[in-house]
Amino acid sequence: MGSGVEIRAAKPEEFAAVGDLTVDVYVGEGHVKAESPYVAELADTATRAASAEILVAVRDGAVIGSLTLARPGTEFADIARPGELEFRMLAVSKRARGLGVGSGLLQRVIEIGRAEGFEAVVLTTMPTMQDARRIYDRAGFVHVPERDWKTMAGRPLTVMRLPLS
């Protein structure tokens, strides 16, 4: 990936920046209401990192993108079935959009999934997340409507899956 962006596992000293970025994107762009209990989960990177893997995109020392990678059966795997690697909470800073940050993070997830022998990568997205949806569509993810679900507040969620074979 060009433009001086490094994609790697997050360091503990970056957890606050990851939480801030994730909340900024999810709440700031209207995907999650500020009063939602989910905001605390989005902000708490340290708790996520205890049972999931946090990937970051960093440029010039600043976190400009992140996501949470959850293996099936772990605390942060909402939808992963056996043989599926799930990622959640993809967030890319507004100022870094168009640099390939989201695609780069997604590509790293796919590489990890293949290296660890997973059959597929799965994700949940929201109808409002149109930028992310374009990235997923380009990467070959397909909508799996029978697995769609709703938030506790009743907002519809879309499940997408990419077979790795």
N, C-alpha and C positions, 0 to 999 in steps of 0.2 A: 504494500500500500504506500502510495507516495505522500507528498505534502507533509513530511516530517511527523507522521502519526505512528505511534507505537501501540500495539495491542498486546495486552498481557494480563496476568492476574493482578488484582488490586492489592496494594500494600495497606496494612492497618492505618497508616497515617493518611491515607486517601479516603478512608471510609466516610468521613464527614462530608467531603466534597462530592462523593458518589450519592449520598443521601440527599444533599442539597440539590444536586442536578436532577435527580429522579423526581423529587417533589416539585421542583420548578417546572419540569416538563409536564408531568401528569396533572398537577393542579393548575399551573399557569396557562396551560393550553386547553383547559376545560374538560379533560378526560375524567377527572375525579374531583368531587366537590371538596372544598377546603375543610369542611366539618366532618368528612368521612373518617371512620376509624382506620381505614386503609392507609391514610396519610402517615400515620405513625409507623406502619410496616415499611412503607416506601422510604422513610427517613432513616430507619434503623439498619444500616448496612452491617454493623458488627454482629447483630443477631443472625442475619442472613448468612454471613460468612462462616458462622459456626457449623452450618449444615449444608451449605451450598457454595458454589464457586462464583466469585465476583470477577468479571472481566472488565477491564477499562481500556479506553482509547485515550492516550495522553499525547499532547503536543506542547512543546516548550514548557514542560513541567506541570501543565494544567490538565485536569480530567475534563475531557470534552465529550465523552460517551461512556456508557456502561450497560451491563446487563447482568442478570443473575442466572446461573446455570444450575439446574436441579436434576439430580438423578432420580429414577423412579423409586418410590417408597420412602423418600426423604421428606422432611418437613415442608420444603418449599415447592415440592412437585404437586401441583394441583391436578394435572390431567395426565401426566406420563403413566403409561401402562408399562408392564415389563417389556424390555427391549427398546424403550423410547427415552431419549434424552430431551428434557424440557428446558426452555429458557423463558425468562420473564423479565419484566421491568426494563425493557430496552429504552434507553434515554440518550438522546444526542442533543447537545447544546445548540441553540438556535444559530449561534455564530459559526458553528462548524458544519451546518447542513450543506449538502452538495459536495463535500470533500470525500465521500465514500466511507465515512465513519460507521454508519449503521450497517452497510454492506460488509465492511471489514470485520466488524464484531460478529455478524451472522456467519461469515465464512469461517471464522475461528471456531464457532460452535459446531459447524458441520465437520471441520477437520477433527475436532475432539471426538465427536460422535463416531466418525469412521475409525479413528485410532483405537477407540475403546470397544468397537464391535457392536455398536447400537444399530438396530434395524431402521430407525427413523428419528427425526427431530420433530418435536411438537411445540406449539405455542398457542397462547390465547391472545386475541387482539380485540379491539373495540371498533365499532363502525366509525367513530370519530378519528381514529388513528390512520388517516389516509396516507401520510408520508411513509409510515412503517409498512402499511399494506402493500404499497408499490414495491418496496424492497423484497417483501416475502413473495409476492407474485413473480418478480424477476428471477428470484432464486429457485423457483419451481415448487414452492409450497402450494398445496391444494386445500381448499375448504373441506372440512369433514362435518357437514351439517348435523349429523346424528350425535355428535359430541358437543355441540354448542350448549352453553349454559348461561345463567344470569348471576349478576352480583347480588349481594344481600339486599341492595336497594332496588333490585329488579331491572338493572340495565343489561341489555343483551351483550353476550360475549361470543366471539367467533373463534372456533378452534381450527387450526391449520396444521398440516402434516407434510413432511418431506421424507419420502423413503430414501434410504442411503444405499440400497443395493444396486 
